[in-house]
Structures are given as structure tokens and as C-alpha cells.
Amino acid sequence: MDEIHRFNKAQQDAFLPYVEKGSIILIGATTENPSFEINAALLSRCRVFVLQPLSTDDLTELLHHALKSSRGLGYLNVEIGEELIAAIAAFANGDARTALNVLEMAVTNGTITPEKTIVTRDILEQCISKKSLLYDKNGEEHYNLIDKRGVIVIERTSDIDED
């Protein structure tokens, strides 16, 4: 469940018997503190994992993989300098989704030749400068802007080896 903190107490309680029986494995993502936003009965039967932002090296590796993979952009034979990949990784600030979206935008706007797609510094700068930071405290962009860490609540603790 994405944004599990948006479920009210009754909606969260509806998961409880199924989690207790093991009928479902609950994976809930939230940008809020689960101690305050997830009801205690449900939270006590779950394990919480805090996700940290990715390092620049991790993002660089991810971007290289996206450029080489046939399931990514590999079929386009993209020519992009290492300094541009590093710039995308730094700009993403630990967020893989942002890094991949910027890379995709830069490649989509790149110069296409019969042999390859070329991404230049000018193209990348245009793509990065178009990032708009909308802020609406009660809307979706609030959660995209505040903290890049997410929290995942996953399955019953009795099914998890405590070692």
C-alpha cells in the first residue's frame, strides 16, 4: 500500500486479521513516522525498514545500467559523457526515480543519428533547469519535496527470523 498513512484507523484495522492469519503480506510505504500514523495494533505485527537516499556512486551505477540494458536505453546506443552522468547523479540527491527521469528526458531530447543518440551538456542543462518545484502542503508534491527517505512496513514479525 503506497501512502499507507493516508488510510484512516478503520481502514488500517481492516488489514489486521489478514496480517495476523498470514493471508497477506503487508508492504506499506509512507513518508510519515509510522509510530504516529500507523495504528498500534497493525504496527506491532509488522517490521519497519527505513530507506536511506542512494549514494552518488549508487546512482551513477544505476544510470550506467539503464544506458546499457536492453530493458532500458541500451537499444539507443546513447553517447553521454561521464561528467554528465555524474551531474545527473548529483542532481537527483539520492532519488533513483529522479535520476532515471532526468536521464530519460535528456536522451529523449538528445540528437539522434542513425548510429547513436548524443546527449550534450546543453541538452542536460535544459532538462535539469525545467524541473519545477511545486509546493502544495496538502498535496502530492509536499511528499515529493520533504524527505527522500521512505519507510516500508512488511509482514508479520512472527514469520521473520530474528537473527
N, C-alpha and C positions, 0 to 999 in steps of 0.2 A: 504494500500500500504506500504510494507516494503521498507525502504530506499527511501522514497519519495523525499528526497533532490537530488537524482540522476536523477530525471526527469528534462528535460530542461524546459524553460519558456513556450514554445508552448505546450508541453505535460501536464504541470500543468494547463495551460489555458483551455485545453480540458475538465477538470473536472468542471470548473466554472459554466456553465449553468445548469448542472445536480445537483450540490450542491445548487445553487440558487433556482431551482424548487423543491428541496426536493426529486428528483428522486433517489438520492443515499445518503447514509450516508458515508462520507469520514472518514476513520480512517487511518492515515498515521503515520508511525514510522520513526524516524530519530535520529541519534546520533549527528546531527549538530544543530546549533542555527537556529530555524525556521525563525527568523526575517531576517536572511541573505540568507537563502537557499530556502525558500518557497516564491512564488511571492505574492506581497502585496494584490492583489485583492482576491486571494484564502485565504490567511491567515486572512484577515479581516472578512471573513464569517465563520471562524472556532474558536474553543476554543482550547487552548493549555494546556496540562497537562504534568507536569514534573514528571517522575517516579524516585523515590529515591531508592538506594540499600536497600535490605531487611536487617533486623537486624539478628544477630546470633540466637536469640530466634525464630524469624520467620522461619529461615532456619531449625532449629532443629525440630520445629513443622512440617514443610513440609516433612522432612526426615522420621519422625515417621509415618506420614500419608502414605507415599509411602511404608513403610515397612509393614503396617497393611492392606492396601487396597487391595481388590481382583483385582482391576484395576491396581494396582502397583505390588509390590513384595510380597504381603501377602501370595500368594499361595506357596512360597518357604520356609516359616517358618524360616526367617533369624535370626541368633543369632549374634548380634553385640553389643559391649559394649557402654555404654553412652559416654565414653570418646572418642570413635572412631566417634560417631555421631557428637559430639562437634567439633572434629578435622575437619571433612568434612565441617561442617557449617562455621568454621573459615577460612578454605582454600578457600571456594567459594567466600569470600569477597563480600557478598551481592547479588550474582548472583544465582538465583534458578536453572537455566539451568546447571550451573557448578556443583552445589551441587548434583542434581539428576544424572548427568552423572557420577560423581565420585562414588556415591553410587551404581549405576548400574554396573560400572566397577568392584568395589570391590566385589559385590555379585556374578557377573559372574565368577570372579576368586577365589571365596571362595571355601572352602572344602565342598563338597556335600556328605551328608549321607542320608540314607533312611528317616530319621526323619526331617532333617533340613539342612540349608546351614550356614556354620560358616565363619564369616569374622574376621580375626585376625589383629593385629597391623602390622605384616609383610606384609600381603596382601595389606592393605590400603596404607602403605608407598610405596610399589612398584607402586601402581596405581597413587598415587599423584606425585611421582618423574618422572613418564612418561609424565607428562603434558609438552608439548613443547610450548614455547612462540615464535612463528614465528613472524617476523615483516616485513611487506611489506607495506610501507606508502600508496601506491595507491591501495592496495588490501583489501580483506575482513578482514584479521587479524588485520589491523590497527584499524578498528571499534570495534573489539572484545577486543582489549587491552586498548584503550584510556579511555573512561569514561563509567562506567557501567550504568549511567543514560540514559534513553531514553526519547523521547518526543513523545507524541501522539497528533495528531490533529484530532478533532472529530466534526462532523456535524455542521450545520448552527447554529449560535448563536440565531437567531430569534426563534428557536424551543426549546431553553433551558431556563428554568425558572431561572431568575437572583437572586433569594433569596439565 
